[in-house]
Every structure is written in C-alpha cells, then in structure tokens.
C-alpha cells in the first residue's frame, strides 16, 4: 500500500497508526477498539451533522451553498 503513496500520505498513515497503537496500549484488554474508515463524503458528513443522518440536510447545504469550503474539506482527507 505504501508503495503507491507519496511522502505526505505515508506520514498521515503513520500518524494514524501511532494514534491507534497508543489507544490500544492504554486500554489493553479492558476495552475493545473498533476502527472506522469511510469515504471522504461519509467522514465529512459525520463531522458536519455530528453523526449519522437520514437526510444529511446540513451536509447538502454545505455542498451546494459553500462549494469552496466543501472542496477544502474533502481535499484534506
């Protein structure tokens, strides 16, 4: 996987890997760690809506009314 990534992408993966390792080490066997990975739209909509939504009104408003912010948000994933 890293073979196709640039330096920035590798650093981002390593940052996340280290964070997950720290959380897992902290909780050890006391708590299971469940990972979540989603497409940029899914992650952005969770940030905007504060969780899942049936209609994603706030996400759609941002997509259509503030396209610059929407692009900046997605481009940073």
Protein Blocks (a to p, Z undefined) as FASTA:
>chain_A
ZZmpcfklmmmmmmmmmmmmmmmmmnmmmbccddddddfklmmmmmmnopacfklmmmmm
mmmmmmmlmmmmmmmZZ
